[in-house]
């Protein structure tokens, strides 16, 4: 009676004891189809991969037949097997067999393979009873498959199948399943590469038993015998090392099994493409390159966070996709979209491109040229900085910063004063993931779909939506159309004339100091973002978006399937009559107008100020001003006029001029007297004296104009140098030689003096 009580207490202890097996699993990153992309050993150095699914039937059958034929019939202990083991051990004088069931072996695995003693055997028996009461037979078999050793540092059938055969356990043949089933019996003595002859003999013996029990037929048996036996372990691919590191650090997965949305083929090809370009760029002092491919659903299709490079200090370990980098001009499309919605511009509106100064900030275009005037569409496709800054100043830093938060730029966490006008030129920091999300939602909004958040794990919800996108569907569609017209790299000129070429809306960006080169492209199905540079932020001359990132972008798009046209949100537009020349709301002076589409809820469009009606003589050579038109034959005509300073840069860039016609010489209204250059006089030969410190003194220029003139434009040798108010004076530092000085009034009247400087 006492023995039964003690046994009951022991059973209660082991049954009630919460058995917890080692959960230190090896982190593994899986592709969408279950392919392993990257993996590393568990913290204890073991390849212990979590077996999430039911143990495959073939492998389960082989294990039961080899280890425990009566597994489904005993309560955790097989008395007959124990008695036979005791008898054989007694005869041998030492332990030669254990008589353990699969459940007892699982109990032994729980005790970490303690020494084989009778007391240990008793503990295993008691725990086996407890396991049988706690778990079902299928669960016990699954736990055994999970924690059984399969040779070397390989634990569990998932790791064994992947490392020995390079395939998922479900894909194992009968011969492969039989080989794995015999490994836990003596894992330190036989495994692929060690004890090969014994391993094959045990496998073949198990295959014969499968034949005898009717699990396989004669043909299957003989084919299984001929299957090759691995002699070494496979290596897991390293196609997503940075993603693996990120998941390991996040620590949000108990079993370290990360099933992603990555496409295995695309991931592999993207890795190859990235490395090819990285090898090409390395000789130019550019070490790092990253590519992110996002589906229009928000799921990640390819994640290559960095390239490999030879030096340990080259920064290849940095996950560029999640790093904060300066975006250059990559955010400009969103500003233009906001301005379309605000009614500031249409896609055809003319924008000034002349030198500007904003409290010491003077933006320059990438080519250091000024075009005078440029259509908004061209300003965006050419990524001109000056028109963008002018628009940004008008729209407002605070307003645009709020809009950027709305498109997903969550790392812009400073106030507007911190960024200032340089924000639109890359004076901030964003991640590739944020850029990809913003461009994906730009397309989704154009198709009147909800904005989404990106996700890379299959367990993430596809319905993870963001707040409404801050740009209308109509404006998004117009921006995408504009970005399709961006000139592609020279090697892809004429792409539109080839069949099956993809219409891609894309944009590049280059940060200050040539530190970051960006390219982002979007189609109906995919968004691709490319970054090229050095992880440590070191700049390189020639490191630009168009030269370095764009070729990578189009190489990645070459890997993607054919795309279709993005649908247009026609019911989101309204028609607006605009001036055909300026792109602004037509005024009575505009000689030619047309209808265009603008966002339905766009604000009021500015009225065209480029056209004005003038009286000209019969030859239309001279301008006639009142009261001259009373006695000089004249008629009214509409003219397209540019401000003198704008016209100066436009003429210099294009060779054309849109200044006011000169006043008729017979128009005796005193116009010839209203503007003078007092000094220097015409054709003067001027000697500039030196000061006591040997520096040459400046030339002081003086002009005079009638009371109605409130400002003058000063040009030296054809270049604008200053716009000033009364008194009309200007100091100039001029080199020796011939020069010309021109002063122009706001209405276009001008005087030019030629002179020579000597020192």
QUIDAVEN-V796561 format. One record per backbone hydrogen bond with DSSP energy under -0.5 kcal/mol. CO is the residue of the C=O (numbers start at 0). NH is the residue of the N-H. E is the energy in kcal/mol with one decimal. If there is no record, write none. Layout:
<<CO,NH,E> <CO,NH,E>>
//
This chain:
<<0,4,-2.0> <1,5,-2.6> <2,6,-2.8> <3,7,-2.7> <4,8,-2.5> <5,9,-2.6> <6,10,-2.8> <7,11,-2.6> <8,12,-2.3> <9,13,-2.5> <10,14,-3.1> <11,15,-2.8> <12,16,-1.2> <16,18,-1.2> <18,20,-0.5> <22,24,-1.8> <26,39,-1.8> <27,29,-0.6> <27,257,-2.9> <28,36,-3.2> <28,37,-1.2> <29,259,-2.3> <30,33,-1.6> <34,30,-3.8> <36,238,-2.7> <36,239,-0.7> <37,28,-3.1> <41,44,-2.3> <45,41,-3.0> <45,47,-1.6> <46,48,-0.8> <46,154,-2.2> <47,25,-3.1> <49,51,-1.0> <55,59,-2.8> <56,60,-2.6> <57,61,-2.2> <58,62,-2.4> <59,63,-2.3> <60,64,-2.6> <61,65,-2.0> <62,66,-3.0> <62,67,-0.6> <63,67,-1.8> <67,70,-1.5> <69,72,-2.1> <69,73,-1.1> <76,74,-0.6> <76,78,-0.7> <77,81,-2.0> <78,82,-2.6> <79,83,-2.4> <80,84,-2.1> <81,85,-2.5> <82,86,-2.5> <83,87,-2.3> <84,88,-2.5> <85,89,-2.2> <86,90,-2.1> <87,91,-1.9> <88,92,-1.5> <88,93,-0.7> <93,95,-0.5> <100,104,-2.5> <101,105,-2.2> <102,106,-2.0> <103,107,-2.4> <104,108,-2.2> <105,109,-1.7> <106,110,-1.4> <107,112,-1.9> <108,111,-1.3> <114,116,-1.4> <116,120,-2.5> <117,121,-2.2> <118,122,-2.1> <119,123,-2.2> <120,124,-2.1> <121,125,-2.6> <122,126,-2.5> <123,127,-2.2> <124,128,-2.1> <125,129,-1.9> <126,130,-2.9> <127,131,-2.4> <128,132,-1.7> <129,133,-1.7> <130,134,-3.2> <135,139,-2.2> <136,140,-2.6> <137,141,-2.2> <138,142,-2.6> <139,143,-2.5> <140,144,-2.4> <141,145,-1.8> <142,146,-2.1> <143,147,-1.9> <144,156,-2.0> <147,155,-2.9> <150,153,-1.8> <152,46,-3.9> <152,154,-0.6> <153,149,-2.9> <154,48,-0.8> <155,159,-2.0> <156,160,-2.8> <157,161,-2.1> <158,162,-2.8> <159,163,-2.6> <159,164,-0.5> <160,164,-1.6> <160,165,-0.5> <160,166,-1.3> <161,165,-0.7> <162,233,-4.5> <167,170,-1.8> <168,171,-1.7> <172,176,-2.5> <173,177,-2.4> <174,178,-1.8> <175,179,-2.0> <176,180,-2.1> <177,181,-1.2> <178,182,-0.6> <179,182,-0.9> <179,183,-0.6> <181,184,-0.8> <181,185,-0.5> <182,185,-1.2> <183,186,-0.5> <185,188,-1.4> <185,189,-2.2> <186,151,-0.7> <190,193,-3.5> <193,190,-2.4> <194,198,-2.4> <195,199,-2.4> <196,200,-2.2> <197,201,-2.5> <198,202,-2.2> <199,203,-2.8> <200,204,-2.1> <201,205,-2.1> <202,206,-2.3> <203,207,-2.0> <204,208,-1.7> <205,209,-2.0> <206,210,-2.0> <207,211,-2.5> <208,212,-2.0> <209,214,-2.4> <209,215,-1.0> <210,213,-1.1> <216,220,-2.3> <217,221,-2.4> <218,222,-2.4> <219,223,-2.1> <220,224,-1.8> <221,225,-1.0> <223,226,-1.1> <239,243,-2.1> <240,244,-2.2> <241,245,-2.2> <242,246,-2.4> <243,247,-2.3> <244,248,-2.2> <245,249,-1.9> <246,250,-1.5> <252,255,-0.9> <254,49,-0.5> <255,27,-2.5> <255,257,-0.6> <256,258,-0.8> <257,29,-3.2> <257,259,-0.8> <258,457,-3.0> <261,31,-3.2> <261,263,-0.6> <262,266,-3.0> <263,267,-2.2> <264,268,-2.6> <265,269,-2.6> <266,270,-2.2> <267,271,-2.0> <268,272,-2.5> <269,273,-2.9> <270,274,-2.2> <271,275,-2.2> <272,276,-2.2> <273,277,-2.5> <274,278,-2.5> <275,279,-1.5> <276,280,-2.5> <277,281,-1.7> <278,282,-0.5> <280,283,-2.2> <280,285,-1.5> <281,284,-1.6> <284,286,-0.6> <287,532,-2.3> <289,530,-2.4> <290,303,-2.6> <291,528,-2.5> <292,300,-2.8> <292,301,-1.7> <293,526,-2.7> <294,297,-2.0> <297,454,-2.1> <298,294,-3.2> <300,262,-2.5> <301,292,-2.5> <302,304,-0.6> <303,290,-2.6> <304,319,-1.9> <310,313,-1.1> <313,534,-0.5> <314,317,-1.6> <317,319,-1.3> <318,321,-0.8> <319,322,-1.2> <319,431,-0.5> <320,431,-0.6> <320,432,-1.5> <322,324,-0.5> <324,429,-2.7> <326,329,-1.9> <328,331,-1.7> <330,333,-1.0> <330,334,-1.0> <331,334,-0.6> <331,335,-2.2> <332,336,-2.0> <333,337,-2.1> <334,338,-2.4> <335,339,-2.0> <336,340,-1.9> <337,341,-2.1> <338,342,-0.7> <338,343,-1.9> <338,344,-0.9> <339,342,-0.6> <340,602,-1.1> <342,605,-0.6> <345,348,-1.1> <346,376,-1.9> <348,375,-2.5> <350,373,-2.0> <352,371,-2.4> <356,358,-0.5> <357,360,-1.9> <359,361,-0.7> <360,357,-2.7> <364,367,-1.8> <370,372,-2.2> <371,352,-2.2> <373,350,-3.2> <374,378,-2.7> <375,379,-2.0> <376,380,-2.4> <377,381,-2.5> <378,383,-2.5> <379,382,-0.8> <383,387,-0.9> <384,388,-2.6> <385,389,-2.4> <386,390,-2.4> <387,391,-2.6> <388,392,-2.8> <389,393,-1.8> <390,394,-2.9> <391,395,-2.9> <395,399,-2.1> <396,400,-2.6> <397,401,-1.9> <398,402,-1.7> <399,403,-2.6> <400,404,-1.8> <401,405,-1.5> <402,406,-1.4> <403,407,-0.6> <403,408,-2.4> <404,407,-0.9> <407,409,-1.9> <408,411,-1.3> <410,412,-2.0> <414,417,-1.1> <414,418,-0.9> <415,418,-0.6> <415,419,-2.9> <418,421,-0.6> <419,422,-1.4> <420,423,-1.0> <421,424,-1.2> <421,426,-2.6> <422,425,-1.5> <425,427,-1.9> <429,324,-3.0> <430,434,-2.1> <431,435,-2.7> <432,436,-2.0> <433,437,-2.4> <434,438,-2.4> <435,439,-2.3> <436,440,-2.4> <437,441,-1.6> <438,442,-1.6> <439,443,-2.5> <440,444,-2.6> <441,445,-1.6> <442,446,-1.4> <443,448,-3.1> <444,447,-2.1> <450,465,-1.7> <454,299,-1.6> <455,260,-2.0> <456,459,-1.7> <460,463,-1.2> <462,464,-1.5> <463,452,-2.6> <471,475,-2.4> <472,476,-2.3> <473,477,-2.2> <474,478,-2.4> <475,479,-2.3> <476,480,-2.1> <477,481,-2.2> <478,482,-2.5> <479,483,-1.1> <480,484,-0.5> <481,484,-1.6> <482,485,-1.0> <482,505,-1.6> <488,491,-2.8> <489,492,-1.5> <491,494,-1.2> <493,496,-1.9> <494,497,-1.7> <497,500,-1.1> <501,503,-0.8> <503,505,-0.6> <504,521,-2.4> <506,519,-2.9> <508,517,-3.4> <510,513,-1.6> <513,539,-2.2> <514,533,-0.7> <515,510,-2.3> <515,517,-0.5> <516,531,-2.3> <517,508,-1.6> <518,529,-3.1> <519,506,-2.5> <520,527,-2.9> <521,504,-2.1> <524,295,-2.0> <525,522,-3.1> <526,293,-3.0> <527,520,-2.8> <528,291,-2.3> <529,518,-1.7> <530,289,-2.5> <531,516,-2.4> <532,287,-2.4> <533,536,-2.3> <539,542,-2.1> <541,543,-1.7> <543,547,-2.5> <543,548,-0.9> <544,548,-0.5> <544,549,-2.7> <547,551,-0.6> <548,552,-2.3> <549,553,-2.2> <550,554,-1.4> <551,555,-2.2> <552,556,-2.1> <553,557,-1.4> <554,558,-0.5> <555,558,-1.3> <555,559,-0.6> <556,559,-0.9> <563,523,-0.6> <567,569,-1.6> <568,571,-2.4> <569,572,-1.4> <571,599,-2.9> <573,597,-2.6> <575,577,-0.5> <575,595,-2.4> <576,585,-1.3> <577,593,-2.1> <578,582,-2.3> <581,349,-2.1> <583,578,-3.3> <584,607,-3.1> <586,589,-1.7> <591,579,-2.3> <593,577,-3.1> <595,575,-2.8> <597,573,-2.3> <598,601,-2.1> <605,584,-2.2> <609,640,-3.5> <611,638,-3.0> <613,615,-0.5> <613,636,-2.7> <614,623,-3.6> <615,634,-2.2> <616,619,-1.5> <621,616,-1.8> <622,624,-0.5> <622,663,-2.5> <623,614,-0.5> <624,627,-2.1> <626,629,-2.0> <627,630,-1.6> <627,631,-1.8> <630,632,-0.5> <632,617,-0.5> <634,615,-2.7> <636,613,-3.1> <638,611,-2.0> <638,640,-0.7> <642,646,-3.5> <643,647,-2.1> <644,648,-1.5> <645,649,-2.5> <646,650,-2.9> <647,651,-1.9> <648,652,-1.9> <649,653,-2.8> <649,655,-0.5> <650,654,-2.2> <657,641,-2.7> <661,622,-3.5> <663,666,-1.9> <665,667,-1.6> <666,668,-2.3> <669,672,-1.2> <669,673,-0.6> <670,673,-1.2> <673,705,-1.8> <675,677,-0.7> <675,703,-2.5> <678,701,-2.3> <680,683,-1.4> <683,685,-0.7> <683,755,-2.8> <685,687,-0.6> <685,757,-3.1> <686,688,-0.6> <688,696,-2.5> <690,693,-1.9> <694,690,-3.3> <697,699,-0.6> <698,700,-0.7> <698,731,-2.5> <700,729,-2.2> <701,677,-1.5> <701,678,-2.0> <703,675,-3.1> <705,708,-1.7> <707,709,-0.6> <710,745,-0.6> <711,713,-0.5> <711,723,-1.8> <712,743,-2.2> <713,720,-2.7> <713,721,-1.2> <714,741,-2.7> <715,718,-1.8> <718,715,-2.6> <721,713,-2.9> <723,711,-2.3> <726,728,-1.7> <727,702,-2.5> <729,700,-3.6> <731,698,-2.8> <731,733,-0.7> <736,756,-2.6> <738,754,-2.3> <739,716,-2.6> <740,752,-2.6> <741,714,-3.0> <742,750,-1.8> <743,712,-2.7> <744,747,-2.2> <748,744,-2.9> <750,742,-2.2> <752,740,-2.8> <753,682,-3.8> <753,683,-0.6> <754,738,-2.8> <755,685,-3.1> <756,736,-2.2> <757,687,-2.8>>
//
